[in-house]
Amino acid sequence: MAHLHTDNIFKSMKDMQFEETISHECGVTMNESVESRAIAEVMAEKPGITVTYMPAMIRIDGEGKITFKMSEISEALGREMTPYLFEICTSTHYGRMVMVDDDTVVLFGDLDEALKYIEY
């Protein structure tokens, strides 16, 4: 399934299409690194996730929410991945990022769902 967000990556500004709708999409852009490749390999196996490799970046996109399990990534990486190291790998993200616990980072495309995890 093509995502409008990733379809626009290589278009010029005059060819971009902007819509005033909520997409419920979320994702991360990561710097190219050993850690980022391990994250991408794990996430590529998950349904509904699109991984895009570029020369210096890796994009991971999904709809609704994306759950990153540090234990799964650690196993693929061969050493410990923490939520803090995960944040260092991410250059940017879209959607609401929530550290649910020491093993789980979730990106939400729906702010209302993310608010269940955030205390104000």
Secondary structure, DSSP 8 states (H G I E B T S, - for coil): ---HHHHTTTS-GGG----SS---EEEEEEESSHHHHHHHHHHHTSTT-EEEE-SSEEEEEEESEEEEEHHHHHHHHTS---HHHHHHHEEEEESEEEEEETTEEEEES-HHHHHTT---
